[in-house]
Amino acid sequence: MKIGGLQKLTLIDYPGKIACTVFTIGCNFRCPWCYSAELVLPEKIKFQPKISEKEFFGFLKERKRLIGGVVICGGEPTIHEDLPKFVKKIKKLGYSVKLDTNGSNPKMLKDLIDKKLIDYVAIDIKAPKERYEKLVGRKINIKNIENSLGILKNSLIDFEFRTTIVPTLLKKEDILKIARWISEPTRLRQGFEGQGKYFLQNFRPEKTINPKFEKIKPYPQEKLIEIRNAIAPFFELCQIR
């Protein structure tokens, strides 16, 4: 696995667990507001310090009594064919695993779930489906995103949806479209016809792939609350992060 970073302790990235976060290198999207250019852009990846698997697993063996979970994010972890093998080695050490993904590889997601290699999934929803390609900066098959949503909704795994709200790209009407789209009930889970958890993340104008986005002023908290109140009925849980 190509590892470009390790956050040795996080109390917020894995709900209910003390965890660490490992960052994989490479991504198939080019979201201009992304904060991880050093993990996404080839010209910056070559200068990013790498961490070997030996070093990473040595760290996990030392911290078994201190942390209980591992968050795998990127970049985009599911572009790596060796992800299942990598996760299996983490699970063998007794850790719970959370996967952060853009949902573009439903086949990989289903494989990980079916083999019980992951315990929690966070899927980033970038835009209303009719605007996806424009916002992520790459040609994509929107059916892959929808298939990933369906896989999660029809599984018993714990999961969440989340969207980073960039004022120049997403308005209240866009978030309403996203909410209606991703909350379509396609599962019966523990007797509840639920639509999952959805978190709104305010944009941070710092270290973005497109430097122009560093000058964008985030939405005020009052605006986020207004948006949250409008979409809350669609979900089991809807909060601002």
C-alpha positions in Angstrom: 0.0 0.0 0.0 1.2 3.5 -0.9 1.0 5.4 2.4 1.5 9.2 2.4 0.7 10.1 6.0 -0.2 8.9 9.4 -2.2 10.7 12.1 -1.3 8.8 15.2 -4.3 9.8 17.3 -7.8 11.1 16.5 -10.8 11.4 18.8 -13.2 12.7 16.1 -12.6 10.7 12.8 -14.0 7.4 14.0 -17.3 7.8 15.9 -17.1 6.2 19.3 -13.5 5.1 19.1 -10.0 6.3 19.8 -8.3 5.8 16.5 -5.4 6.6 14.1 -5.8 7.7 10.5 -3.7 6.4 7.6 -3.6 8.3 4.4 -3.3 6.5 1.1 -1.7 8.1 -2.0 -3.5 8.8 -5.2 -7.1 9.8 -6.2 -9.3 9.5 -9.3 -11.1 12.8 -8.6 -9.8 16.4 -8.8 -12.1 18.3 -6.5 -10.7 21.9 -6.5 -11.5 22.5 -2.8 -9.7 19.3 -1.7 -7.2 19.9 1.2 -4.9 17.0 0.3 -3.1 18.1 -2.9 0.0 16.3 -1.7 -1.9 13.0 -1.9 -3.7 13.7 -5.1 -1.6 15.7 -7.6 1.3 13.6 -9.2 3.6 16.7 -9.2 3.2 17.0 -5.4 3.0 13.3 -4.6 6.6 12.8 -5.6 7.7 15.2 -2.9 5.4 13.7 -0.2 7.3 11.7 2.4 6.2 8.0 2.3 5.6 5.6 5.1 6.4 1.9 4.7 3.9 -0.8 5.6 6.6 -2.2 8.0 6.6 1.1 9.8 2.9 1.4 9.8 2.2 -2.1 11.2 5.0 -1.7 13.7 3.1 1.4 15.0 -0.2 -0.5 15.2 1.4 -3.4 17.2 2.8 -0.9 19.7 -0.5 1.0 20.1 -2.9 -1.9 20.5 -3.7 -1.0 24.1 -4.2 2.7 23.4 -6.3 2.8 20.2 -9.1 0.7 19.0 -9.7 1.8 15.4 -8.0 2.6 12.2 -9.4 5.2 9.7 -8.3 4.6 6.1 -8.6 7.7 3.9 -6.7 9.4 1.1 -6.6 10.4 -1.6 -9.0 7.6 -2.5 -8.2 4.2 -0.9 -10.4 2.1 -3.2 -8.2 2.8 -6.3 -5.6 0.4 -4.8 -6.1 -3.2 -5.7 -4.2 -4.3 -2.6 -6.6 -2.5 -0.2 -8.4 -5.8 0.9 -5.0 -7.4 1.7 -3.9 -4.2 3.6 -7.2 -4.1 5.6 -7.0 -7.8 6.4 -3.6 -7.3 8.0 -5.1 -4.5 10.1 -8.1 -6.6 11.2 -5.8 -9.4 12.2 -4.3 -7.1 14.8 -7.7 -6.7 16.4 -8.6 -3.2 15.1 -11.9 -1.9 13.9 -11.6 -0.3 10.5 -13.4 2.8 9.1 -13.1 3.5 5.4 -13.5 7.0 4.0 -14.3 6.8 0.3 -15.7 8.8 -2.7 -17.9 5.8 -3.6 -16.5 5.5 -7.1 -15.6 1.8 -6.7 -18.7 -0.1 -5.6 -17.1 -3.5 -6.5 -14.3 -2.9 -4.0 -16.7 -1.6 -1.4 -18.9 -4.6 -1.7 -15.9 -7.0 -1.5 -14.7 -5.3 1.7 -18.2 -5.5 3.3 -18.9 -9.1 2.2 -15.6 -10.2 3.7 -16.3 -8.3 6.9 -13.1 -6.4 6.5 -14.5 -3.0 7.4 -16.8 -1.8 10.2 -17.8 1.7 9.3 -18.0 3.6 6.0 -18.0 7.4 5.4 -18.9 8.3 1.8 -18.3 11.8 0.5 -21.2 13.1 -1.6 -19.8 15.9 -3.8 -22.7 17.3 -5.6 -26.2 16.7 -7.0 -25.8 13.8 -9.5 -26.4 16.0 -12.6 -23.4 18.2 -11.6 -21.0 15.5 -10.3 -18.5 15.5 -13.2 -18.3 19.3 -13.3 -17.5 19.6 -9.6 -15.1 16.6 -9.2 -13.1 17.6 -12.3 -13.1 14.1 -13.9 -15.3 12.0 -16.2 -17.2 9.5 -14.0 -20.0 7.0 -14.1 -22.6 8.3 -11.7 -24.0 4.8 -11.6 -21.0 3.8 -9.6 -21.8 6.3 -6.9 -25.4 5.2 -6.8 -24.4 1.6 -6.6 -22.2 2.4 -3.6 -25.1 4.1 -2.0 -27.3 1.1 -2.6 -24.6 -1.3 -1.2 -24.4 0.6 2.0 -28.2 1.0 2.4 -28.7 -2.7 1.9 -26.0 -3.8 4.2 -25.8 -4.0 8.0 -22.6 -2.0 8.2 -22.6 1.3 10.0 -22.2 4.2 7.6 -22.6 7.9 7.1 -22.9 10.4 4.2 -21.1 13.7 4.2 -20.8 16.8 2.0 -18.3 19.6 2.2 -20.3 22.8 1.4 -18.3 25.2 -0.8 -20.3 28.5 -1.1 -19.4 29.1 -4.8 -20.3 25.6 -5.8 -23.2 24.4 -3.6 -26.3 26.4 -2.6 -29.1 25.4 -0.3 -31.0 24.1 -3.4 -28.1 21.9 -4.3 -28.0 20.3 -0.8 -31.7 19.7 -0.9 -31.2 17.9 -4.2 -28.5 15.8 -2.7 -30.6 15.0 0.4 -33.5 13.8 -1.7 -31.2 11.7 -3.8 -29.2 10.0 -1.2 -32.1 9.5 1.3 -34.2 7.4 -1.1 -35.2 4.5 1.1 -33.9 1.2 -0.4 -33.4 -0.9 2.7 -35.0 -2.3 5.7 -32.5 -2.3 8.6 -33.3 -3.6 12.0 -37.0 -2.9 11.4 -36.4 0.8 10.5 -36.7 2.1 6.9 -33.9 4.5 7.4 -31.9 6.8 5.3 -28.7 7.0 7.3 -26.7 9.7 8.8 -25.7 12.9 6.9 -23.1 15.4 8.0 -22.6 18.8 6.5 -19.0 19.9 6.6 -18.2 23.6 6.3 -15.5 24.4 3.7 -12.1 25.5 5.0 -10.2 27.9 2.7 -6.8 26.4 3.2 -4.3 24.4 1.2 -6.7 23.7 -1.6 -5.9 21.9 -4.9 -7.0 25.1 -6.8 -5.4 28.0 -4.9 -8.3 30.3 -5.9 -10.5 28.4 -3.5 -8.3 29.6 -0.6 -9.9 33.1 -1.1 -13.4 31.8 -0.7 -15.3 32.8 2.4 -17.1 29.9 4.1 -20.8 30.0 4.8 -21.6 31.5 8.2 -22.9 29.1 10.8 -26.4 30.5 10.6 -26.6 29.5 6.9 -25.4 26.0 7.6 -28.1 25.7 10.4 -30.7 26.9 7.9 -29.6 24.2 5.4 -29.5 21.5 8.1 -33.0 22.3 9.3 -34.3 22.0 5.7 -32.9 18.5 5.1 -33.0 17.0 8.6 -36.4 15.3 8.0 -34.8 13.1 5.3 -32.3 11.4 7.6 -32.1 9.4 10.8 -29.4 11.9 11.9 -28.3 15.1 10.3 -25.7 17.4 11.9 -23.1 20.0 11.1 -19.4 19.3 11.6 
